[in-house]
Amino acid sequence: MKERNALEQKIATIKELETTLDESVLLIEMAEDEGDDEVLTEAESSLKKLNEKCDALQLETMLSGEADE
């Protein structure tokens, strides 16, 4: 049960990251179409934060093997 909960949480995190990515891409496309530099900067900042989260999750995954417990 513990493993199942951990996997469900990981799936939820990945879905959240995917949603954030999709929203950021959409915002960038809209900002480019409308020439809105402020929204473009905000979306790019969101993507940078998303990248940092992905890097942290990747490191966490690499260090979560059986030998690392």
Backbone torsions as a table, in degrees:
resi	resn	phi	psi	omega
1	MET	NA	-39.2	179.7
2	LYS	-62.2	-42.5	-179.9
3	GLU	-65.4	-39.5	179.4
4	ARG	-62.1	-43.8	179.0
5	ASN	-62.9	-40.2	178.5
6	ALA	-63.2	-42.4	179.2
7	LEU	-66.7	-40.9	178.1
8	GLU	-62.8	-38.3	178.3
9	GLN	-66.9	-39.7	178.3
10	LYS	-64.3	-41.0	178.3
11	ILE	-63.7	-43.4	178.9
12	ALA	-61.8	-40.0	178.7
13	THR	-63.8	-43.4	179.9
14	ILE	-64.8	-41.1	177.8
15	LYS	-63.6	-38.6	177.5
16	GLU	-63.6	-42.9	178.0
17	LEU	-62.6	-41.4	179.5
18	GLU	-63.6	-42.9	178.6
19	THR	-62.9	-44.1	179.0
20	THR	-62.1	-41.2	178.0
21	LEU	-62.4	-48.4	179.9
22	ASP	-59.0	-43.8	-179.9
23	GLU	-65.4	-39.9	179.8
24	SER	-65.9	-42.4	179.0
25	VAL	-62.8	-43.5	178.3
26	LEU	-61.9	-43.5	178.3
27	LEU	-61.5	-41.7	179.7
28	ILE	-63.5	-44.3	179.3
29	GLU	-61.3	-44.6	-179.9
30	MET	-65.7	-41.8	-179.3
31	ALA	-64.3	-39.9	178.4
32	GLU	-66.0	-41.8	179.6
33	ASP	-62.7	-36.7	-176.1
34	GLU	-96.8	-4.2	-179.7
35	GLY	67.9	31.6	-177.5
36	ASP	-94.9	95.5	-177.0
37	ASP	-66.2	-32.2	-178.7
38	GLU	-65.8	-46.5	179.1
39	VAL	-67.4	-37.4	178.2
40	LEU	-61.5	-44.7	178.0
41	THR	-62.7	-41.0	178.8
42	GLU	-63.2	-44.0	-179.9
43	ALA	-66.8	-39.1	177.9
44	GLU	-65.1	-37.8	176.7
45	SER	-63.9	-40.6	177.5
46	SER	-62.1	-39.8	178.5
47	LEU	-66.5	-37.4	178.1
48	LYS	-64.2	-42.7	178.0
49	LYS	-64.4	-39.5	178.3
50	LEU	-62.4	-42.0	178.4
51	ASN	-62.2	-40.7	178.3
52	GLU	-63.9	-41.2	177.5
53	LYS	-62.8	-42.3	179.6
54	CYS	-63.4	-42.2	178.1
55	ASP	-61.7	-42.8	179.5
56	ALA	-64.8	-41.8	178.6
57	LEU	-66.2	-37.4	178.6
58	GLN	-63.7	-43.9	178.1
59	LEU	-63.9	-43.7	178.3
60	GLU	-59.1	-41.4	179.4
61	THR	-65.3	-41.2	-179.8
62	MET	-65.5	-30.8	-176.3
63	LEU	-96.2	9.5	-176.8
64	SER	-106.8	21.2	178.5
65	GLY	-75.8	171.8	-179.4
66	GLU	-57.4	-38.6	-178.2
67	ALA	-71.1	-15.6	-176.8
68	ASP	-95.0	-1.3	-177.6
69	GLU	-87.9	NA	NA
